[in-house]
Amino acid sequence: MLKNIDRIKSKTYVGFTNNISKRLAKHNNNKGAKSTKGYKWIVIFKKRFIYKNKALSYEHTLKKDRKLRASILNDFKKYKY
């Protein structure tokens, strides 16, 4: 899960990748997903899976479950200092 770093309003993004550093660089260079353009991002949560179908299932869950995303964001805010 990514969080924008250069805006007053907090925005998050959830996605699947095999190479997190390459994907983050794409998002930060406006070459990633449409919804990420114009923002600078940091990784606030990542989870590894052995099977791709499990990863995609979790990605779908995280995209749809706003309470879970908020919980992850709150944990990040608590422990970032």
Rosetta blueprint (number, residue, H / E / L):
1 M L
2 L E
3 K E
4 N E
5 I L
6 D L
7 R L
8 I L
9 K L
10 S L
11 K L
12 T E
13 Y E
14 V L
15 G L
16 F L
17 T L
18 N L
19 N L
20 I H
21 S H
22 K H
23 R H
24 L H
25 A H
26 K H
27 H H
28 N H
29 N L
30 N L
31 K L
32 G L
33 A L
34 K H
35 S H
36 T H
37 K L
38 G L
39 Y L
40 K L
41 W E
42 I E
43 V E
44 I L
45 F L
46 K L
47 K L
48 R L
49 F L
50 I L
51 Y L
52 K H
53 N H
54 K H
55 A H
56 L H
57 S H
58 Y H
59 E H
60 H H
61 T H
62 L H
63 K H
64 K H
65 D L
66 R H
67 K H
68 L H
69 R H
70 A H
71 S H
72 I H
73 L H
74 N H
75 D H
76 F H
77 K H
78 K H
79 Y H
80 K L
81 Y L
